[in-house]
């Protein structure tokens, strides 16, 4: 087998873990099954990940990055701020619709971590990562479109993280794309209303 840089090997194993966990569930997925999914030996797996915590943290980061990359590209400035924000939401939602199993896995990872004392920090880090991601996206928009916020960046980031988290779970349970699209329109209007040209700018 050709040698592969360790970072690339970790990425390969992380993506294999996502596929295996999406298919079999977190609890039922073993290091052996992940190695088999990736087509590598078990020794290579343990060389790349020295603990299950490290693997799960890599999985959480990778799943988040899958959708964030699409959103970051989608929120390039449009004619209006509302159009730009709506495009970002749509990019995220298209990923949810195309990869429901992957998004379902995020909730399973949260529950799995919260039920194990040594893993609780992974659940906290998972949701901190959501907020950090929204903060980066908001700052990206502010840089390109030079608008002011009526609420602190940190508050808006946490609101968006909580909103999309709840809406995603609602969709996974009910599976109604039409209703979800209508809700995204309402949320877009609300977010646009938190942006204005007057009044002092608030920062986190």
Secondary structure, 3 states (H helix, E strand, C coil): CCCCCHHHHHHHHHHHHHHHHHHHCCCCCCHHHHHHHHCCCHHHHHHHCCCHHHHHHHHHHHHHHHHHHHHHHHCCCCCCHHHHHHHHHHHHHHHHHHCHHHHHHHHHHHHHHHCCHHHHHHHHHHHHHHHHHHHHHHHHHHHHHCCEECCCHHHHHHHHHHHHHHHHHHHHHHCCHHHHHHHHHHHHHHHHHCEECCCCCCCC
